[in-house]
């Protein structure tokens, strides 16, 4: 208990058999709460930024601890068997790191082959194996986070369970679920960007996305155009003032209902172009169009619409 009558959080420390380089005493402990190794005798910090090798979960009683404790990594939606099966490594080394003999190497090869077949025993597992690897590949190309990959993999699993993949390409369905995951996580990625890293065309991805969203009753709001400003502004090398001005233009356009039914990337590009004109930062329409992945005609049309409705505030 501290002076305020509340219970202190127990410190997570581990005693180490290590001598302190300053005082020479074997009183070094590992403090996981602060991420350091420190000498309790003289206070010398021996090592910083250490990793907590304990579990990532928390338990508040014995029942929760028994329920959440496990061996190995946590389950994940991005692997067809959720990472719960056994994998035989390709290193051909034993537990001590020594190379296997030729006979043991052949045996390990046969076991690995049988294990791989057992993990993907039916067509559903083979479908998930290929499609989830495609989702991971495209996510890496687009620089998406692990949470977006988890959402995309979960949507794809639901589509497989509802038998929505039959008659459609696995690449198209994987790309469509990845685009849906970006929309759900509010990550600014356009359909064109997903199509660039996909093995199928934009038209197929769009049609498959609408089909899956309708069948799975996925109701996703349109992407906020303001979320594109930071990325487009970074590619164009704009100042913070211009980016803030572009976001303010988008906010006023949304209040006037000018963004309804319009492409979010096109609206963001038009707002950026208007902002750089007002701020005097020289960028051509082609520069903005290339950064946003839209045409110059789209920028001119959106600029004209915004300028006409907000003519008191914006002069193009």
C-alpha positions in Angstrom: 0.0 0.0 0.0 1.3 3.5 -0.8 0.5 6.8 0.9 -2.7 7.2 -1.0 -4.1 3.9 0.2 -3.9 2.1 -3.2 -2.1 -1.1 -3.8 1.2 -0.9 -5.7 1.7 -2.9 -8.9 4.2 -5.7 -8.1 7.5 -5.1 -9.8 8.5 -7.8 -12.3 12.2 -8.5 -11.7 14.6 -11.4 -12.3 17.9 -11.9 -10.5 20.8 -12.5 -12.8 24.2 -14.2 -12.1 26.0 -11.2 -13.6 28.6 -8.9 -12.1 28.2 -5.2 -12.3 31.0 -3.5 -14.4 31.0 -0.5 -12.0 31.1 -2.0 -8.5 31.9 -5.7 -9.3 29.0 -7.0 -7.1 26.7 -9.8 -8.4 23.6 -7.8 -7.7 22.4 -7.2 -11.3 18.6 -7.7 -11.8 16.5 -7.6 -14.9 13.6 -5.1 -14.5 10.9 -6.0 -17.2 8.7 -3.1 -16.2 11.3 -0.5 -17.2 13.1 -2.7 -19.8 16.5 -2.5 -18.2 19.2 -4.5 -16.4 20.3 -2.6 -13.3 22.7 -3.1 -10.4 20.8 -3.0 -7.1 24.0 -2.1 -5.2 25.2 1.0 -7.1 22.3 1.8 -9.5 24.3 1.3 -12.7 22.2 0.5 -15.7 24.0 -2.4 -17.4 21.6 -2.9 -20.3 18.7 -1.0 -21.8 15.7 -1.8 -24.1 15.5 -5.5 -23.1 12.5 -7.6 -24.3 9.9 -9.1 -22.0 10.0 -12.8 -22.8 6.8 -13.5 -20.8 3.3 -14.1 -22.2 1.6 -11.3 -24.1 -1.7 -11.9 -22.2 -2.7 -10.8 -18.7 -4.5 -12.9 -16.1 -6.2 -11.6 -13.0 -7.0 -14.9 -11.3 -5.9 -18.6 -11.5 -8.8 -19.6 -13.8 -7.9 -17.0 -16.4 -4.2 -18.0 -16.1 -5.0 -21.7 -16.8 -7.4 -20.8 -19.6 -4.9 -18.5 -21.4 -1.7 -20.3 -20.8 -0.4 -22.2 -23.8 2.7 -23.5 -25.6 3.9 -21.8 -28.8 2.8 -18.7 -30.6 -0.8 -17.4 -30.5 -3.3 -18.5 -33.1 -3.7 -16.4 -36.2 -6.2 -16.1 -39.0 -3.5 -15.6 -41.6 -2.5 -19.3 -41.7 -4.9 -21.9 -43.0 -4.7 -24.0 -39.8 -4.5 -20.9 -37.6 -0.9 -21.9 -36.7 -2.0 -24.7 -34.4 -0.4 -27.6 -36.3 3.2 -28.9 -36.2 5.7 -27.8 -38.8 9.0 -29.6 -39.6 11.8 -27.1 -40.3 13.9 -27.3 -43.5 17.2 -26.7 -41.7 18.1 -30.4 -41.4 19.7 -30.0 -38.0 19.0 -31.7 -34.7 18.2 -30.0 -31.3 21.9 -29.2 -30.7 22.4 -27.5 -34.1 24.4 -30.4 -35.6 23.8 -31.4 -39.2 21.8 -34.6 -39.8 23.4 -37.6 -41.3 22.4 -38.5 -44.9 20.1 -41.3 -43.6 18.4 -39.0 -41.1 18.1 -36.2 -43.7 16.2 -38.6 -46.0 13.9 -39.6 -43.2 13.3 -36.0 -42.3 12.4 -35.2 -45.9 9.9 -38.0 -46.0 8.4 -36.9 -42.7 8.2 -33.3 -43.9 6.5 -34.4 -47.1 3.9 -36.5 -45.2 3.3 -33.7 -42.6 2.7 -31.2 -45.4 0.2 -33.4 -47.1 -1.6 -34.1 -43.8 -1.9 -30.3 -43.1 -3.6 -29.7 -46.4 -5.6 -32.9 -46.7 -8.7 -31.5 -48.5 -9.5 -28.9 -51.1 -10.7 -26.3 -48.5 -7.3 -26.4 -46.8 -5.5 -26.1 -50.1 -7.7 -23.1 -51.0 -7.0 -21.4 -47.7 -3.2 -22.1 -48.0 -2.9 -20.4 -51.4 -5.3 -17.6 -50.8 -4.1 -16.5 -47.4 -0.5 -16.6 -48.7 -1.7 -14.2 -51.5 -3.2 -11.9 -48.9 0.1 -11.8 -47.0 2.0 -11.2 -50.2 -0.2 -8.3 -51.3 -0.3 -6.9 -47.8 3.5 -6.8 -47.7 3.6 -5.0 -51.0 1.1 -2.4 -49.8 2.8 -2.0 -46.4 -0.4 -3.0 -44.4 -0.3 -3.9 -40.7 -0.9 -7.3 -39.2 -4.3 -6.3 -38.0 -5.5 -5.6 -41.6 -4.2 -9.0 -42.6 -6.1 -10.6 -39.8 -9.3 -8.9 -40.9 -8.9 -9.8 -44.5 -8.1 -13.5 -43.6 -11.2 -13.6 -41.4 -13.5 -12.2 -44.2 -12.0 -14.8 -46.6 -12.7 -17.6 -44.2 -16.3 -16.5 -43.9 -16.6 -16.4 -47.7 -15.2 -20.0 -47.9 -17.7 -21.2 -45.2 -20.6 -19.6 -47.1 -19.3 -21.3 -50.4 -18.9 -17.9 -52.1 -15.6 -18.8 -53.7 -17.0 -21.5 -56.0 -16.9 -20.3 -59.6 -14.6 -17.4 -58.9 -10.8 -17.1 -58.9 -9.0 -17.4 -55.6 -6.8 -14.4 -56.5 -9.8 -12.2 -57.2 -11.5 -13.2 -53.9 -8.3 -12.7 -51.9 -7.8 -9.2 -53.4 -11.5 -8.3 -52.8 -11.3 -9.3 -49.1 -8.1 -7.4 -48.7 -9.8 -4.3 -50.1 -12.7 -4.9 -47.8 -10.3 -5.1 -44.8 -8.7 -1.8 -45.8 -12.1 -0.2 -45.9 -13.1 -1.7 -42.5 -9.9 -0.7 -40.8 -10.1 2.8 -42.4 -6.7 2.3 -44.1 -6.4 4.6 -47.2 -5.8 2.2 -50.0 -7.7 2.6 -53.3 -9.0 -0.2 -55.5 -6.4 0.8 -58.1 -3.6 0.3 -55.6 -4.9 -3.2 -54.7 -5.1 -4.1 -58.4 -1.5 -3.1 -58.9 -0.2 -5.7 -56.6 -2.9 -8.3 -57.5 -2.7 -11.0 -60.2 -6.2 -10.0 -61.5 -7.7 -6.8 -62.9 -9.4 -4.0 -61.2 -12.8 -4.8 -62.7 -12.8 -8.4 -61.4 -11.7 -7.2 -57.9 -14.5 -4.6 -57.8 -17.2 -7.0 -58.9 -16.0 -9.7 -56.4 -15.9 -7.2 -53.6 -19.5 -6.0 -54.2 -20.6 -9.7 -54.4 -18.9 -10.7 -51.1 -20.0 -7.5 -49.3 -23.6 -8.2 -50.4 -23.6 -11.9 -49.5 -21.9 -11.4 -46.1 -23.9 -8.3 -45.3 -20.8 -6.2 -44.9 -21.8 -2.6 -44.6 -18.7 -0.4 -44.9 -18.9 3.4 -44.9 -17.1 5.3 -47.7 -13.4 6.1 -46.9 -12.9 9.5 -45.5 -11.0 11.6 -48.1 -9.1 13.3 -45.4 -7.2 10.1 -44.7 -5.5 10.3 -48.0 -4.1 13.8 -47.5 -1.2 12.8 -45.3 0.0 10.1 -47.8 -0.5 12.2 -50.9 1.0 15.3 -49.3 4.1 13.3 -48.2 4.6 12.0 -51.8 4.3 15.6 -53.1 6.6 17.0 -50.4 4.0 19.5 -49.1 4.2 21.6 -46.0 2.1 20.9 -42.9 0.2 24.1 -43.5 -0.9 23.0 -47.0 -2.0 19.6 -45.7 -4.0 21.2 -42.9 -5.6 23.6 -45.4 -6.5 20.6 -47.6 -8.2 18.8 -44.7 -10.1 21.9 -43.8 -11.4 22.2 -47.4 -12.5 18.5 -47.3 -14.3 19.2 -44.0 -16.2 22.1 -45.5 -17.0 20.1 -48.6 -18.4 17.2 -46.5 -20.6 19.7 -44.6 -22.0 20.8 -48.0 -22.5 17.1 -49.1 -20.1 17.6 -52.0 -18.2 14.3 -51.4 -21.3 12.0 -51.6 -20.9 9.6 -54.5 -17.4 10.9 -55.4 -14.1 9.1 -55.3 -12.3 9.7 -52.0 -8.9 9.9 -53.7 -10.2 12.3 -56.3 -11.7 14.6 -53.6 -8.5 14.5 -51.7 -6.4 15.3 -54.8 -8.7 18.3 -55.6 -8.5 19.6 -52.1 -4.7 19.3 -52.1 -4.5 21.2 -55.4 -6.7 24.0 -54.1 -4.6 24.2 -50.9 -1.3 24.5 -52.7 -2.7 27.2 -55.0 -3.7 29.2 -51.9 -0.4 28.6 -50.2 1.7 29.3 -53.2 3.4 25.9 -53.4 4.1 25.1 -57.0 2.8 21.7 -58.1 1.2 20.9 -61.4 -2.1 19.0 -61.8 -0.1 16.2 -63.3 2.1 15.9 -60.2 -1.0 15.7 -58.0 -2.8 13.3 -60.3 0.2 10.9 -60.4 0.5 11.0 -56.6 -3.3 10.3 -56.1 -3.6 7.8 -58.9 -6.4 9.8 -60.7 -6.6 11.7 -63.9 -6.1 15.4 -64.4 -9.7 15.7 -65.7 -11.0 14.3 -62.3 -9.0 17.0 -60.4 -10.3 19.8 -62.6 -13.9 18.6 -62.3 -13.7 18.2 -58.5 -11.9 21.6 -58.1 -14.7 23.3 -60.2 -17.4 21.7 -58.0 -15.8 22.6 -54.7 -14.9 26.2 -55.9 -18.5 26.9 -57.1 -20.1 25.7 -53.8 -17.4 27.3 -51.5 -16.7 30.4 -53.6 -16.6 32.7 -50.6 -13.7 30.8 -49.0 -11.9 29.4 -52.0 -10.5 31.3 -55.0 -9.0 29.1 -57.7 
